[in-house]
């Protein structure tokens, strides 16, 4: 399987992609919120410009055109962001563009209108408010560079217009300190947002190892998740990749891990697609459960469908010189769901005889050279569709026999297994060629 080692970084890259996607999504949401604020603010400014234009007061009409133009740009930018457009340069470019528009509009008033002292102070207050808003929006972009650019642009706006008024230096220093305080408060708010994003990223990462419902439960009721195990009826699927150990003997550990990431990743995806939960990987083996942590009435049918899909998935990974197979055991019954361990190490898991029986069925698939064995308990839950009964089998370590079924197209004559509690036999069989069970020979050897 030559192509598998090339995918050795698939899982880390997938994790990094998931983290980056979360950060980008949060940044885009914040940028959309800023775009709403910008659009609403310029709607108000445009309304004010229109009022003064109609009243023939203040600036000439051509000095008011930039306000209307930037209003149109703000609305267009809002729609573009909502449609998914969000290039990385926006976090620097937009603060600078906002600052340029603010300076240009207020400077027009200072230049072309003979303002009284009070009117100058009012315009300076407008500039200070615009500068403060610019600083705050810089923090919401979750970028230190954006916050620095926004803060410096805000300080420039205020100082530029303060220098054109009769405001004394002491007052200017006070206002600058207040503006810096706004920047500091915004920086702290940015840290809060970044921590929230890191928490979400941690949740996304944790979901790679725990079921999504469990991850959500950690945030909602972490104590209950640890201290309240639940008894449920569910279906357990245990799988093992046939031929992998032999294949791995001549490969480096890096190549082996890369191959496992690809194969187990494909099988895990099948489980998740069928609403199952991967409880754990055990080298080239996997334990999955259906019907937990969220109860489902069709858990047995989902497990059997997943087992059949896993057979197909493994066959698709085969290459010219290597063709892995997978053995799967499926059993339905009562089990306990909860966290195992204490102190620094805990693990979400399922426990009970149901798990042991599924594992014994998976081990039996290798002895009898069948790809899938399903217990009668699972068949009783979902029906026999697509399955054929084999026999009652006494599994290793169990007193009672288990009714065993397999895929209908490969079921052997029902006499191929004759295990009894008294004999404790081992099994060997010879199957017909071309993968079709037409005849089978069974021999048993007593250990007594």
Secondary structure, 3 states (H helix, E strand, C coil): CCCCHHHCCHHHHHHHHHHHHHHHHHHHHHHHHHHHHHHHHHHHHHHHHHHHHHCCCCCCHHHHHHHHHHHHHHHHHHHHHHCCCCCCCHHHHHHHHHHHHHHHHHHHHHHHCCCCHHHHHHHHHHHHHHHHHHHHHHHCCCCHHHHHHHHHHHHHHHHHHHCCCCCCHHHHHHHHHHHHHHHHHHHHHHHHHHHHHHHHHHHHHHCCCCCHHHHHHHHHHHHHHHHCCEEEEEEEEEEEEECHHHHHCCCCHHHHHHHHHHHHHHHHHHHHHCCEEEEEEECCEEEEEECCCCCCCCHHHHHHHHHHHHHHHHHHCCCCCCCCEEEEEEEEEEEEEEEEEECCEEEEEEECHHHHHHHHHHHHHHHHCCCEEEEHHHHHHHCCCCEEEEEEECCCCCCCCEEEEEEHHHCCCHHHCCCCCCCCCEEEEEECCCCCCCCEEEEEECCC
